[in-house]
């Protein structure tokens, strides 16, 4: 079976939520989640957010919508507030905060229950195979725009 609807989390009003269980491999020698693990959690959540919108990395890379394209993280700022530990169940919330030209900005928050543990502000660029910034194809841009705050779109 290849279609597990819960595997990619879910789209909600204002964004996406992905559940993540903390495994031993995610922790350091103290049993606390290693800071780099959050980068992986956030990456998974961004990928699943796009996937559920109908924007697929593989299709972009293969040029299914014109030129071969990819997403590249241009910047990421993390704020660690509380630690997570092995076996915790986290919820990673992802929302689009800005979409302009080749730049996509997202806010990502990792919660344990109601407790905010880590927040991230992420800037992603849409790039060609040559590494040049470019806009998403119109069809994909429209899918992304459905999840953008109305006041932050430039068309």
C-alpha positions, 0 to 999 in steps of 0.5 A: 500500500502506498497511500497512507493519508496520515503519514504526511500529516494533515492540512489545517486552516492556516497550514499543516501539522505533522506528528513526529515521534522522537526516537533514540537516534534523534537524541544526544547522550543526555536523552534530549533531542539533538538540535540538528534533529529539529532541522530534519523534523522541519524538513519533513514537515515542509516536504509533506506540506508541499506534497499535500498541496500537490507540489511534489519534489520529484515532479519538479526535479524531473521537469514535469511542469517545464524546467527542472526545479528544486527548493533550496533553503536559503536561510533558517533561524531557530529558537530553542525554548524547551527540550524534547526527549525520547518517545515524546510525540511532537506536532510540527506546525508549518505555515506560509508567511510570505510568497513572493517571486522565487522566495517562500517564507515559512514559520515552523513550530514544534510543540509537545502538546500545548508546549512550544519547544522550538520555532523556526523561520525558514526562507526557501528559494525556488531554483533551476538546475543551474542554481538560479532563482526562478518563479514556480510554474503558474499551476503550482504557484496557484496551489501554493497561493491557496495557503498563503495569507491574502495580504502577503501575495504578490501574484 
